[in-house]
Amino acid sequence: MSLSLSEILTSNKSITESEITDLINNNELIEKGLYEILIEKEKIEEQEILLLLAQKLNIPFDIIDNNTIDLKITQIIPETIARKDHIIPLFQLGETLTIASSNPCSTELIEELEFISKCTISIILSPKNTILELINYAYSYQDQKLETDGSSVSNLFEMGLELVDDKGLGGDDETTDLAQEAPIAKLVDTILTQSIAEKASDIHIEPEENVVKIRFRVDGLLKEIMAPPGKLASPIISRLKILAELDITETRKPQDGRLTFILKNKEVDFRVSTVRTISGEKMVLRILEKSDAFVTMEKIGLNESNFNLLQGLIQSTSGIILVCGPTGSGKTSTLYSCLSQINTPEKNIITIEDPVEFNLDGINQIPVNPKIGVDFVSGLSAVVRQDPDVIMIGEIRDIETAGIAIQAALTGHLVFSTLHTRSAAGSVTRLINMGVQPFLINSAFIGVIGQRLVRGICPNCKKEASYDDYESIKEKALIEKLKNEYDSPKLHRGSGCKYCNESGYKGRLGIFEILTLSEESRELIIQKASSEKIRDAGRRNGMKLMLEDGIDKLIQGLTTIEELVRVVDV
């Protein structure tokens, strides 16, 4: 491309040979190419270059617009390739696919596009900025289609499967080669794209005897997206390992890594974890949209009394505030909302996390990295020497981490952290069982937040529900509780629509309980009393349980009985 372009330009006297030579000798050419450098250095107008190329190479030139594109065929070319090579599919006539490009495509790129599309490629030249705008428009449209068309991944799989051979899956080299082929790369790209479009939190890739199940966790529940033949498990997982810079030859030991996927100029991080099962290697990807704004304290779902209580706790100058709940219950988001609330120039706030899920301006965030010896214990030991006012620890996992956190709290720091327990009171007994002395809990801890996430009713298809619609023992027990304590409250559910993918639910909201340590609670902790007794003492001190907070949201028409029964002990 460089020589052809230089010959065309010099023959037309648009630029001199010496100017071309200077540019070719410049190291920038290795990274950008002659075309990009000419435009960047304003040596010649882009449209002038394209018109010359069109004339000399007999390629059409046009400034295309949205009306030129057949949006149905843009999915033929993955967005990653379109953005990397500055191309956009326009329309297909028979076996010919016409694309727009900002420069004559290389032979290698044309061959790749023909392999992916199974069509002959025809090119129209168009300005680079125009193509980028059309890429944003076209693939944004495809993202919207993915949200409502769950079969798109399956369709893509079928397109690519025709190019996948049963042979060559026996050895590592063959599997690696297959993982790099266009159909597998396209399938993986589309799985990642659709997971973001559906606002999934996790992707599960699970090999079984004859199939590999691909499931998304959306609003806390897993749903199967597709189940291609088991022969594709290795190339799919190998492709993701390559992207995450993991060892593709190691299939027996667990591995952890990360990859970044760019969608509509937005970076999305995926935390990758592999583990060996009897059916093969299983992979889970946690989706971390760092560029997304996290939920503020006003919007995480706290009722007025809990909001005011938490506001008071986070204004403390020292002590530990603990957020507890199972995996995926929104603990980290709650911590971020608290840190954002107290983030001022006067405070030095430092976090140590595994991983860093959101970038917070004005806050020093340290990622855990076991490969270089930075774990919660060593990282926290270093953090306390950095003159912090507020410390956030991603998770208390052992007695060592708990000990340093308590020491930091007792020496005048406000400490936030999380713990995996079922209830706020249960976190106290968990710490004692971990080896923390009861008197240290009483001295250091100022509040414990228990929380869950329930799915919210879709506002587009919300309707009133009948008491007779519920049949399970737990649902009937909760209905009896409602009838006894409330004046026949109305119940609601979603009937299912395109807006919520026929689920009846859209988004999630939190239900909370906040335990503060009264004199009665502190005495029970010293006695190493059960979590039930500590919970009852908290209730006498004004604590509203998660179940009670959930019932309030149920009566408000925000969630359903099914959701409340699913996440909370009734």
TORZAKE-777207 format. One line per field, with one value per residue (C-alpha): x, y, z; residue in three letters; residue number from 1. Coordinates in pm, whole numbers. Example, Ala and Ser with C-alpha at 12.3 -4.5 7.8 and 13.67 -1.06 7.14 Angstrom:
2
xx = (1230, 1367);
yy = (-450, -106);
zz = (780, 714);
residuo = (ALA, SER);
num = (1, 2);
***
This chain:
570
xx = (0, 280, 464, 143, 23, 360, 376, 26, 94, 431, 302, 25, 275, 70, 388, 757, 969, 1197, 899, 791, 1144, 1156, 829, 931, 1253, 1049, 980, 620, 560, 602, 311, 75, 155, 203, -167, -225, 92, 7, -332, -199, 78, -165, 60, -246, -624, -776, -1043, -774, -586, -903, -1004, -657, -666, -1015, -905, -579, -709, -1054, -1229, -1550, -1539, -1842, -1921, -2167, -2438, -2678, -2915, -2643, -2617, -2821, -2817, -2916, -2581, -2343, -2329, -2141, -1822, -1733, -1718, -1359, -1242, -1450, -1293, -939, -935, -1175, -1424, -1804, -2027, -2277, -2491, -2487, -2593, -2588, -2246, -2082, -2044, -1973, -1775, -1661, -1297, -1079, -801, -757, -759, -459, -479, -459, -752, -967, -895, -988, -1314, -1400, -1332, -1560, -1840, -1813, -1863, -1657, -1552, -1615, -1472, -1597, -1354, -1486, -1333, -1216, -1428, -1738, -1672, -1612, -1943, -2120, -1952, -2087, -2432, -2447, -2308, -2508, -2811, -2686, -2640, -3005, -3104, -2905, -3096, -3424, -3308, -3158, -3109, -2841, -2554, -2695, -2732, -2375, -2258, -2436, -2269, -1925, -1974, -1973, -1609, -1503, -1354, -1386, -1023, -738, -872, -643, -330, -252, -114, -420, -655, -463, -482, -855, -902, -747, -970, -1229, -1546, -1428, -1296, -1625, -1827, -1627, -1655, -2029, -2069, -1882, -2084, -2418, -2326, -2270, -2590, -2793, -2620, -2498, -2268, -2104, -2049, -2030, -1870, -1933, -1823, -2040, -2021, -2162, -2215, -2062, -2320, -2286, -2488, -2525, -2605, -2857, -3014, -2873, -3007, -2833, -2993, -2868, -2777, -2662, -2521, -2290, -2126, -1865, -1592, -1595, -1525, -1145, -1115, -1360, -1178, -838, -943, -1043, -720, -519, -707, -656, -285, -326, -130, -331, -122, -221, -564, -537, -459, -691, -589, -696, -655, -816, -904, -1033, -1305, -1381, -1742, -1858, -1540, -1608, -1364, -1514, -1293, -1353, -1206, -1135, -1123, -1070, -1102, -1079, -1394, -1452, -1595, -1313, -1204, -1475, -1443, -1627, -1589, -1696, -1794, -1660, -1778, -1532, -1649, -2006, -2111, -2181, -2495, -2491, -2603, -2931, -3012, -2890, -3230, -3195, -3513, -3510, -3416, -3133, -3007, -2984, -2821, -2556, -2495, -2410, -2181, -1969, -1904, -1715, -1343, -1249, -1389, -1485, -1799, -1860, -2084, -2189, -2378, -2318, -2132, -2318, -2523, -2388, -2145, -1872, -2119, -2240, -1881, -1811, -2124, -2008, -1656, -1793, -2008, -1711, -1453, -1319, -979, -914, -918, -664, -872, -689, -843, -698, -921, -938, -1007, -1056, -1410, -1464, -1219, -1291, -1149, -952, -914, -594, -687, -448, -520, -429, -157, -42, 213, 424, 340, 67, -220, -464, -227, 89, -103, -284, 42, 179, -140, -138, 206, 65, -98, -457, -772, -1001, -912, -1125, -1037, -1205, -1268, -1170, -1067, -857, -747, -437, -642, -896, -616, -455, -797, -881, -541, -597, -941, -811, -534, -774, -870, -1214, -1210, -1458, -1462, -1681, -1745, -1931, -2210, -2587, -2679, -2541, -2550, -2393, -2083, -2006, -2008, -1809, -1533, -1525, -1500, -1219, -1022, -1096, -1127, -1475, -1336, -1165, -1497, -1660, -1374, -1334, -1669, -1927, -2176, -2252, -2464, -2637, -2778, -2925, -3029, -3379, -3503, -3730, -4064, -4055, -4244, -4354, -4557, -4632, -4974, -5158, -5118, -5366, -5294, -5416, -5125, -4880, -4855, -4520, -4503, -4273, -4486, -4803, -4626, -4523, -4876, -5018, -4765, -4874, -5244, -5181, -4960, -5099, -5443, -5456, -5177, -5175, -4919, -4767, -4565, -4452, -4637, -4333, -4261, -3987, -3849, -3762, -3698, -4027, -3890, -4122, -3820, -3592, -3290, -3222, -3260, -3112, -3276, -3081, -3037, -2794, -2668, -2519, -2369, -2581, -2473, -2687, -2524, -2173, -2246, -2373, -2058, -1837, -2040, -1992, -2368, -2540, -2615, -2989, -2948, -2736, -2996, -3281, -3083, -3035, -3409, -3477, -3232, -3438, -3283, -3516, -3438, -3378, -3705, -3894, -3720, -3808, -4174, -4182, -4054, -4303, -4595, -4459, -4486, -4110, -4051, -4237, -4305, -4106, -3798, -3825, -3863, -3568, -3313, -3429, -3513, -3887);
yy = (0, 248, 218, 228, 534, 710, 642, 777, 1091, 1171, 1109, 1357, 1597, 1609, 1550, 1528, 1212, 1369, 1433, 1071, 950, 1154, 1004, 648, 687, 807, 538, 656, 473, 140, 218, 421, 383, 648, 724, 809, 1015, 1224, 1309, 1371, 1604, 1780, 1715, 1656, 1655, 1311, 1357, 1447, 1125, 917, 1075, 1007, 648, 600, 734, 541, 209, 227, 209, 407, 702, 822, 1005, 750, 804, 600, 543, 356, 79, -237, -276, -641, -740, -544, -842, -1035, -849, -837, -488, -543, -596, -305, -65, -197, -179, 116, -70, -102, -349, -157, -405, -750, -834, -1206, -1335, -990, -792, -422, -252, 104, 165, 468, 311, 25, -290, -518, -857, -1024, -823, -892, -1265, -1251, -1068, -1313, -1603, -1455, -1348, -1626, -1349, -1168, -828, -506, -176, 183, 448, 694, 930, 771, 989, 909, 538, 564, 747, 476, 203, 367, 391, 41, -157, 40, -80, -437, -406, -304, -603, -833, -711, -831, -1117, -1388, -1613, -1393, -1580, -1911, -1780, -1662, -1998, -2172, -1941, -2015, -2383, -2460, -2361, -2568, -2910, -3201, -3281, -3114, -3094, -3353, -3152, -2816, -2664, -2760, -2630, -2303, -2262, -2329, -2080, -1814, -1887, -1630, -1828, -1895, -1540, -1405, -1632, -1524, -1154, -1186, -1372, -1090, -825, -983, -1030, -654, -577, -794, -634, -970, -985, -1319, -1554, -1929, -2162, -2519, -2828, -3137, -3476, -3374, -2996, -2683, -2472, -2094, -1914, -1551, -1435, -1155, -983, -1252, -1556, -1777, -1834, -2056, -1869, -2156, -2509, -2581, -2923, -3019, -3017, -2635, -2613, -2622, -2365, -2126, -2146, -2131, -1817, -1652, -1769, -1606, -1279, -1299, -1391, -1723, -2042, -2233, -2549, -2568, -2728, -2903, -2619, -2323, -1997, -1634, -1348, -1042, -919, -588, -562, -232, -167, 169, 339, 203, -29, -331, -552, -924, -1112, -1465, -1778, -2138, -2467, -2831, -3045, -3411, -3296, -3057, -2703, -2466, -2088, -1804, -1440, -1164, -849, -523, -210, 34, 328, 295, 523, 330, 381, 661, 619, 787, 521, 188, 118, 231, 336, 669, 536, 315, 597, 838, 568, 488, 858, 893, 586, 697, 1035, 861, 929, 574, 224, -56, -61, -408, -500, -865, -1090, -1372, -1330, -1099, -921, -572, -535, -361, -118, -21, 39, 254, 461, 523, 620, 856, 1024, 1106, 1168, 1521, 1683, 1687, 1306, 1051, 750, 431, 104, -243, -453, -779, -654, -277, -268, 108, 393, 654, 1004, 1134, 788, 580, 228, -65, -392, -723, -899, -1233, -1278, -997, -1073, -810, -974, -823, -877, -733, -461, -354, -349, -104, 104, 185, 346, 578, 821, 722, 872, 608, 253, 17, -353, -554, -854, -987, -1343, -1452, -1366, -1179, -938, -894, -823, -548, -394, -385, -237, 35, 114, 131, 371, 631, 520, 463, 118, -32, -398, -693, -1040, -1338, -1413, -1452, -1176, -877, -1063, -1369, -1166, -1120, -1495, -1553, -1319, -1491, -1832, -1689, -1618, -1249, -1177, -1054, -749, -637, -658, -441, -191, -163, -227, 52, -97, -405, -386, -699, -687, -878, -785, -862, -819, -522, -556, -439, -105, -164, -482, -445, -572, -662, -1022, -1239, -1412, -1734, -1725, -1849, -2215, -2293, -2338, -2038, -1813, -1908, -1852, -1503, -1425, -1527, -1298, -1012, -1073, -1079, -770, -554, -462, -693, -519, -536, -758, -704, -891, -842, -1023, -1020, -796, -716, -448, -710, -1003, -1161, -1209, -966, -813, -518, -425, -497, -316, -373, -483, -405, -446, -236, -361, -111, -236, -151, -228, -543, -653, -591, -803, -1087, -1064, -1099, -1408, -1543, -1571, -1708, -1490, -1528, -1369, -1085, -1034, -1016, -762, -557, -562, -437, -156, -58, -271, -364, -707, -765, -958, -662, -420, -654, -666, -286, -292, -568, -356, -58, -270, -272, -649, -979, -1247, -1493, -1273, -1216, -1588, -1661, -1440, -1414, -1675, -1645);
zz = (0, 86, -246, -453, -270, -297, -670, -721, -518, -674, -1026, -958, -801, -480, -282, -368, -359, -94, 132, 85, 164, 483, 596, 503, 704, 1001, 1262, 1278, 953, 1128, 1359, 1141, 775, 509, 461, 829, 858, 551, 697, 1047, 930, 694, 396, 182, 229, 291, 23, -232, -152, -179, -511, -654, -532, -673, -1011, -1036, -894, -1053, -714, -651, -409, -214, 108, 239, 500, 714, 424, 235, 494, 513, 892, 869, 717, 943, 1178, 908, 1005, 1380, 1528, 1646, 1286, 1157, 1407, 1373, 993, 947, 732, 736, 545, 331, 140, -17, -373, -441, -339, -341, -19, -64, 210, 268, 355, 411, 202, -46, 165, 172, 4, 345, 483, 176, 209, 580, 504, 227, 463, 732, 502, 241, -19, -281, -142, -334, -200, -193, -70, 189, 451, 775, 1008, 804, 840, 1214, 1258, 1060, 1267, 1584, 1430, 1278, 1569, 1821, 1625, 1643, 2021, 2050, 1837, 2060, 2363, 2216, 1997, 2212, 1911, 1755, 1921, 1807, 1453, 1454, 1583, 1299, 1047, 1188, 1252, 882, 873, 1171, 1104, 1344, 1274, 1442, 1795, 1940, 2011, 2168, 1847, 1646, 1913, 1928, 1552, 1554, 1836, 1615, 1315, 1217, 1305, 1662, 1704, 1571, 1800, 2106, 2013, 1978, 2309, 2483, 2298, 2379, 2746, 2769, 2575, 2812, 3113, 3236, 3538, 3450, 3157, 3226, 2970, 3087, 2892, 2922, 2755, 2417, 2437, 2584, 2767, 2752, 3017, 3124, 3475, 3430, 3731, 3956, 3767, 3511, 3171, 2891, 2572, 2354, 2368, 2072, 2028, 2285, 2020, 2033, 2407, 2371, 2089, 2260, 2593, 2422, 2236, 2564, 2729, 2450, 2500, 2878, 2837, 3019, 2956, 2694, 2746, 3115, 3148, 3485, 3727, 3795, 3630, 3673, 3432, 3277, 2931, 2800, 2536, 2363, 2270, 2134, 2260, 2610, 2783, 2956, 3170, 3212, 3508, 3384, 3597, 3484, 3673, 3566, 3590, 3499, 3164, 3081, 3158, 3284, 3251, 3420, 3317, 3558, 3366, 3506, 3325, 3478, 3273, 3400, 3679, 3995, 4197, 4456, 4816, 4734, 4472, 4614, 4769, 5132, 5309, 5488, 5834, 5699, 5478, 5773, 5988, 5726, 5666, 6033, 6034, 5737, 5898, 6182, 6206, 6307, 6333, 6095, 5878, 5739, 5444, 5433, 5197, 4948, 4618, 4379, 4644, 4562, 4854, 4653, 4497, 4845, 4957, 4650, 4712, 5072, 4964, 4700, 4963, 5190, 4915, 4971, 4905, 5280, 5307, 5190, 5087, 4987, 4871, 4817, 4594, 4401, 4138, 4108, 3967, 3929, 3884, 4151, 4097, 4395, 4555, 4554, 4440, 4469, 4286, 4449, 4248, 4398, 4116, 4263, 4626, 4674, 4862, 5111, 5405, 5247, 5065, 5380, 5576, 5318, 5306, 5679, 5627, 5356, 5603, 5514, 5664, 5515, 5409, 5204, 5202, 4929, 5155, 5497, 5416, 5711, 6065, 5938, 5727, 6008, 6256, 6048, 5974, 6345, 6427, 6166, 6309, 6665, 6563, 6425, 6073, 5922, 5762, 5515, 5415, 5314, 5451, 5307, 5555, 5532, 5778, 5964, 6297, 6136, 6048, 6418, 6487, 6166, 6289, 6627, 6459, 6243, 6562, 6630, 7002, 7105, 7288, 6965, 6777, 7043, 7029, 6651, 6482, 6456, 6210, 5999, 5682, 5555, 5203, 4909, 4557, 4430, 4075, 4018, 3838, 3478, 3474, 3115, 3184, 3555, 3661, 3980, 4099, 4282, 4612, 4447, 4198, 4462, 4552, 4718, 5096, 5144, 4924, 5111, 5445, 5337, 5215, 5553, 5721, 5494, 5567, 5942, 5960, 5682, 5548, 5242, 5049, 4669, 4501, 4158, 3896, 3536, 3260, 3028, 2729, 2477, 2709, 2974, 2734, 2850, 3202, 3383, 3558, 3481, 3692, 4058, 4389, 4732, 5055, 5370, 5743, 5949, 6284, 6526, 6850, 7154, 7510, 7498, 7171, 7307, 7613, 7393, 7178, 7487, 7577, 7220, 7187, 6876, 6576, 6649, 6993, 6850, 6577, 6832, 7035, 6720, 6653, 7005, 6924, 6616, 6339, 6054, 5908, 5537, 5517, 5662, 5424, 5138, 5245, 5237, 4877, 4797, 4918, 4722, 4407, 4343, 4354, 4377, 4634, 4420, 4441, 4813, 4882, 4653, 4829, 5193, 5454, 5521);
residuo = (MET, SER, LEU, SER, LEU, SER, GLU, ILE, LEU, THR, SER, ASN, LYS, SER, ILE, THR, GLU, SER, GLU, ILE, THR, ASP, LEU, ILE, ASN, ASN, ASN, GLU, LEU, ILE, GLU, LYS, GLY, LEU, TYR, GLU, ILE, LEU, ILE, GLU, LYS, GLU, LYS, ILE, GLU, GLU, GLN, GLU, ILE, LEU, LEU, LEU, LEU, ALA, GLN, LYS, LEU, ASN, ILE, PRO, PHE, ASP, ILE, ILE, ASP, ASN, ASN, THR, ILE, ASP, LEU, LYS, ILE, THR, GLN, ILE, ILE, PRO, GLU, THR, ILE, ALA, ARG, LYS, ASP, HIS, ILE, ILE, PRO, LEU, PHE, GLN, LEU, GLY, GLU, THR, LEU, THR, ILE, ALA, SER, SER, ASN, PRO, CYS, SER, THR, GLU, LEU, ILE, GLU, GLU, LEU, GLU, PHE, ILE, SER, LYS, CYS, THR, ILE, SER, ILE, ILE, LEU, SER, PRO, LYS, ASN, THR, ILE, LEU, GLU, LEU, ILE, ASN, TYR, ALA, TYR, SER, TYR, GLN, ASP, GLN, LYS, LEU, GLU, THR, ASP, GLY, SER, SER, VAL, SER, ASN, LEU, PHE, GLU, MET, GLY, LEU, GLU, LEU, VAL, ASP, ASP, LYS, GLY, LEU, GLY, GLY, ASP, ASP, GLU, THR, THR, ASP, LEU, ALA, GLN, GLU, ALA, PRO, ILE, ALA, LYS, LEU, VAL, ASP, THR, ILE, LEU, THR, GLN, SER, ILE, ALA, GLU, LYS, ALA, SER, ASP, ILE, HIS, ILE, GLU, PRO, GLU, GLU, ASN, VAL, VAL, LYS, ILE, ARG, PHE, ARG, VAL, ASP, GLY, LEU, LEU, LYS, GLU, ILE, MET, ALA, PRO, PRO, GLY, LYS, LEU, ALA, SER, PRO, ILE, ILE, SER, ARG, LEU, LYS, ILE, LEU, ALA, GLU, LEU, ASP, ILE, THR, GLU, THR, ARG, LYS, PRO, GLN, ASP, GLY, ARG, LEU, THR, PHE, ILE, LEU, LYS, ASN, LYS, GLU, VAL, ASP, PHE, ARG, VAL, SER, THR, VAL, ARG, THR, ILE, SER, GLY, GLU, LYS, MET, VAL, LEU, ARG, ILE, LEU, GLU, LYS, SER, ASP, ALA, PHE, VAL, THR, MET, GLU, LYS, ILE, GLY, LEU, ASN, GLU, SER, ASN, PHE, ASN, LEU, LEU, GLN, GLY, LEU, ILE, GLN, SER, THR, SER, GLY, ILE, ILE, LEU, VAL, CYS, GLY, PRO, THR, GLY, SER, GLY, LYS, THR, SER, THR, LEU, TYR, SER, CYS, LEU, SER, GLN, ILE, ASN, THR, PRO, GLU, LYS, ASN, ILE, ILE, THR, ILE, GLU, ASP, PRO, VAL, GLU, PHE, ASN, LEU, ASP, GLY, ILE, ASN, GLN, ILE, PRO, VAL, ASN, PRO, LYS, ILE, GLY, VAL, ASP, PHE, VAL, SER, GLY, LEU, SER, ALA, VAL, VAL, ARG, GLN, ASP, PRO, ASP, VAL, ILE, MET, ILE, GLY, GLU, ILE, ARG, ASP, ILE, GLU, THR, ALA, GLY, ILE, ALA, ILE, GLN, ALA, ALA, LEU, THR, GLY, HIS, LEU, VAL, PHE, SER, THR, LEU, HIS, THR, ARG, SER, ALA, ALA, GLY, SER, VAL, THR, ARG, LEU, ILE, ASN, MET, GLY, VAL, GLN, PRO, PHE, LEU, ILE, ASN, SER, ALA, PHE, ILE, GLY, VAL, ILE, GLY, GLN, ARG, LEU, VAL, ARG, GLY, ILE, CYS, PRO, ASN, CYS, LYS, LYS, GLU, ALA, SER, TYR, ASP, ASP, TYR, GLU, SER, ILE, LYS, GLU, LYS, ALA, LEU, ILE, GLU, LYS, LEU, LYS, ASN, GLU, TYR, ASP, SER, PRO, LYS, LEU, HIS, ARG, GLY, SER, GLY, CYS, LYS, TYR, CYS, ASN, GLU, SER, GLY, TYR, LYS, GLY, ARG, LEU, GLY, ILE, PHE, GLU, ILE, LEU, THR, LEU, SER, GLU, GLU, SER, ARG, GLU, LEU, ILE, ILE, GLN, LYS, ALA, SER, SER, GLU, LYS, ILE, ARG, ASP, ALA, GLY, ARG, ARG, ASN, GLY, MET, LYS, LEU, MET, LEU, GLU, ASP, GLY, ILE, ASP, LYS, LEU, ILE, GLN, GLY, LEU, THR, THR, ILE, GLU, GLU, LEU, VAL, ARG, VAL, VAL, ASP, VAL);
num = (1, 2, 3, 4, 5, 6, 7, 8, 9, 10, 11, 12, 13, 14, 15, 16, 17, 18, 19, 20, 21, 22, 23, 24, 25, 26, 27, 28, 29, 30, 31, 32, 33, 34, 35, 36, 37, 38, 39, 40, 41, 42, 43, 44, 45, 46, 47, 48, 49, 50, 51, 52, 53, 54, 55, 56, 57, 58, 59, 60, 61, 62, 63, 64, 65, 66, 67, 68, 69, 70, 71, 72, 73, 74, 75, 76, 77, 78, 79, 80, 81, 82, 83, 84, 85, 86, 87, 88, 89, 90, 91, 92, 93, 94, 95, 96, 97, 98, 99, 100, 101, 102, 103, 104, 105, 106, 107, 108, 109, 110, 111, 112, 113, 114, 115, 116, 117, 118, 119, 120, 121, 122, 123, 124, 125, 126, 127, 128, 129, 130, 131, 132, 133, 134, 135, 136, 137, 138, 139, 140, 141, 142, 143, 144, 145, 146, 147, 148, 149, 150, 151, 152, 153, 154, 155, 156, 157, 158, 159, 160, 161, 162, 163, 164, 165, 166, 167, 168, 169, 170, 171, 172, 173, 174, 175, 176, 177, 178, 179, 180, 181, 182, 183, 184, 185, 186, 187, 188, 189, 190, 191, 192, 193, 194, 195, 196, 197, 198, 199, 200, 201, 202, 203, 204, 205, 206, 207, 208, 209, 210, 211, 212, 213, 214, 215, 216, 217, 218, 219, 220, 221, 222, 223, 224, 225, 226, 227, 228, 229, 230, 231, 232, 233, 234, 235, 236, 237, 238, 239, 240, 241, 242, 243, 244, 245, 246, 247, 248, 249, 250, 251, 252, 253, 254, 255, 256, 257, 258, 259, 260, 261, 262, 263, 264, 265, 266, 267, 268, 269, 270, 271, 272, 273, 274, 275, 276, 277, 278, 279, 280, 281, 282, 283, 284, 285, 286, 287, 288, 289, 290, 291, 292, 293, 294, 295, 296, 297, 298, 299, 300, 301, 302, 303, 304, 305, 306, 307, 308, 309, 310, 311, 312, 313, 314, 315, 316, 317, 318, 319, 320, 321, 322, 323, 324, 325, 326, 327, 328, 329, 330, 331, 332, 333, 334, 335, 336, 337, 338, 339, 340, 341, 342, 343, 344, 345, 346, 347, 348, 349, 350, 351, 352, 353, 354, 355, 356, 357, 358, 359, 360, 361, 362, 363, 364, 365, 366, 367, 368, 369, 370, 371, 372, 373, 374, 375, 376, 377, 378, 379, 380, 381, 382, 383, 384, 385, 386, 387, 388, 389, 390, 391, 392, 393, 394, 395, 396, 397, 398, 399, 400, 401, 402, 403, 404, 405, 406, 407, 408, 409, 410, 411, 412, 413, 414, 415, 416, 417, 418, 419, 420, 421, 422, 423, 424, 425, 426, 427, 428, 429, 430, 431, 432, 433, 434, 435, 436, 437, 438, 439, 440, 441, 442, 443, 444, 445, 446, 447, 448, 449, 450, 451, 452, 453, 454, 455, 456, 457, 458, 459, 460, 461, 462, 463, 464, 465, 466, 467, 468, 469, 470, 471, 472, 473, 474, 475, 476, 477, 478, 479, 480, 481, 482, 483, 484, 485, 486, 487, 488, 489, 490, 491, 492, 493, 494, 495, 496, 497, 498, 499, 500, 501, 502, 503, 504, 505, 506, 507, 508, 509, 510, 511, 512, 513, 514, 515, 516, 517, 518, 519, 520, 521, 522, 523, 524, 525, 526, 527, 528, 529, 530, 531, 532, 533, 534, 535, 536, 537, 538, 539, 540, 541, 542, 543, 544, 545, 546, 547, 548, 549, 550, 551, 552, 553, 554, 555, 556, 557, 558, 559, 560, 561, 562, 563, 564, 565, 566, 567, 568, 569, 570);
***
